[in-house]
Amino acid sequence: EISDIIFATVGPTAGAIVLEWNIQQPSGQNGGAGMWDSHIRLGGAAGTNLEARQCPSSGSGGTTNCFAAFLALHLTPASSAYLEGTWVWLADHDLDGDGQISLYSGRGILSESAGPVWLIGTASEHHVLYQYSLVNAKNHYMGLIQTETPYFQPNPAPPSPFSINSSFKDPASTSGLTSAWGLKVTTSSDIIVFGAGLYSFFSNYDQACLTTATCQSQILDVDSSSSISIYSLSTVATTFQLSVNEVGIVNQDRNMDGFASTLTVWSPT
């Protein structure tokens, strides 16, 4: 069990896998391998070398000196996990300084776990390729998940400044998409999403796209070989709330509900 811990990097750390989760719960003890109120916080704090003076939002810091991680959290195939109150954050602003910053973390949360996995009140924000990616995963309950797309995208667009790495099950194609996936589900089964807020607030640090709900085109993708049930999905400023095989199928304009657009329930069958 882990509780009340902050994981961080001292940059630049382009190859860092911040937390690799290999543990399996003891037999008969559901949730016996867990983490509570612990966070992965990348950059934006004193001592990280990834602050406003090194990596301002203007991009003048470049990319080489502003890499925060390769992958923030990896749930490996034989692992199980109970994670509650876990925030996987690539800093968009300087907590100990002033102003927005441009940092680069390739991937948020990758789960290849066969389960069981409980993600309760978790968030993953500002990573380049995806915030959550499930690949060959099984038996996941994702309750109240939250994401934000990197504010600098589409300048550059994913996978830049990283590259596709098939060894870590990166999406094989970005299909011309210019923003990170909030949630990508690939060849996975018995997945439940119970409450999700997937948000896109900026396009290259500009918020004009909020008024037209066009900050990005797609944010959640499920491939046709996966089984999943999604309840209460809210998105902001994304044209298609839900895609299958990277083709948008649910347009946000059908589900506008104040600031967000909300889809009540969806499953492939």
Secondary structure, DSSP 8 states (H G I E B T S, - for coil): -EES-EE---S--TT-EEEEE-----TT-TT-SEEES-EEEESSSTTSS-STTTSBTTSTTTTGGGEEEEEEEEE-TT--EEEES-EEEE-SB-TTSSSBB--EEEEEEEE---S-EEEES-EEES-SSEEEEEES-EEEEEEEEEEE--TTTTSS-TTTTS---GGGT--S--TT--S-EEEEEES-EEEEEEEEEEE---BTTB-GGGTTT-SEEE-EEE-TT--EEEEEEEEESEEEEEEETTEEEEEGGGSEETTEEEEEEE---
